[in-house]
């Protein structure tokens, strides 16, 4: 017994413990129910057979003697011909009922009574045959009347009395069976109460012991995980109760060791990651923009436009100053707008025939934070993919404001726009659901940097109407630049 309990505690899985507990509860119930149903089944079959026997006996008309005697008399006095008479049908129906009763009764005495009734019916059949034979010969009325008085009426009286005895004793047996069924029911009730009491005791014990044997090692393991969550990576689990918990304990220890390794690895990679981020940021500056701007400056210098050259160089300087910004990833909206304004001034010189712009952002959101180089890529998209592809002068409009969700900034243009299919692909590319569209990488990059810095609920949305306009809306949290700097 002790070895079995030890094996149950240490060598069984949680699923096996649950199955064992269910088996311990279910087997007595199944045995009790099987015993009860078996006895009820036997009693019910016996009771049903006796009921059917009485019902079928009731179908044997109590007026059989009177009806049969009268029908035989009508045949004798030739009121009916043998063909018109129902007497043969009456005999056949009586034999059918009596034959059926032989399959229901279990009493030897009643079975003997039914056999006697069958013999009486056969005798009646013989008497009717004699009467029909005399009728066919003729002039034998007295002989037929004698058969009717001395044979037919006596036999029908015997049938009536025998069937009455059958019904009486069958009803008596039915009452005895009912009493026996009540006794079986009482026995079953007492047995059920005893078994229920035993099962209740077992259930009370198992309801305490089984959850305890399952939850105790889990609680111990939970204490270890709590300490690990608080940063105590030197703690180890040493639980050997239950197969699953033992495996989980070993896995937790392996995970803690791996965490220690990863922490050291992450520390080493942080420096490399910062360098990589700076290189990616530098790579975001389009070299063609720099080349084209320098060419424009040379062209203005050759044309003697000194003021424009000074403005152009100043705007370019401001543009790169904000782009670098001492390696900071988050800046204020004021700085971002200055960066965009420098970019637009430079492009205005180059595309003065087709480009105009407006910036309408309220000062109340200037101090809120935004990832660096967020608006400029959107403006660049509006210029190169929207306005340049449409004839006539284009307008880029930058607006902003606050709403219930935080801060928003929109970049819209009245360029070529996009059809439904292209808009669908661009939206998929922003979510990286369409990886083959390299033209959308800038939008994807902006969206991902917003989500990584501020959360999944923020980012960019795009709408467009072909040959009319394109609008890109940036959603940001209402967090000031100073708070971001303090938290970081």
Secondary structure, DSSP 8 states (H G I E B T S, - for coil): -HHHHHHHHHSS-HHHHHHHHHHHHHHHHHHHHHHHHHHHHHHHHHHHHHHHHHHHHHHS-TTHHHHHHHHHHHHHTTSS-TTT--HHHHHHHHHHHHHHHTTT---HHHHHHHHHHHHHHHHHHHHHHHHHHHHHH-S-HHHHHHHIIIIIHHHHHHHHHHHHHHHHHHHHHHHHHHHHHHHHHHHHHHHHHHHHHHHHHHHHHHHHHHHHHHHHHHHHHHHHHHHHHTT-TT------SSHHHHHHHHHHHHHHHHHHHHHHHHHHHHHHHHHHHHHHHHHTS-HHHHHHHHHHHHHHHHTT-HHHHHHHHHHHHHHHHHHHGGG-SEEEHHHHHHHHHHHHHHHHHHTTTTEEEEEE--GGGTTBEEESSSHHHHHHHIIIIIITTSSS-EEEEEEEEEETTEEEEEEEE-SS---HHHHHHHHHHHTTS-TT-GGGHHHHHHHHHHHHHH-TT-EEEEEEETTTEEEEEEEE---BHHHHHHH-
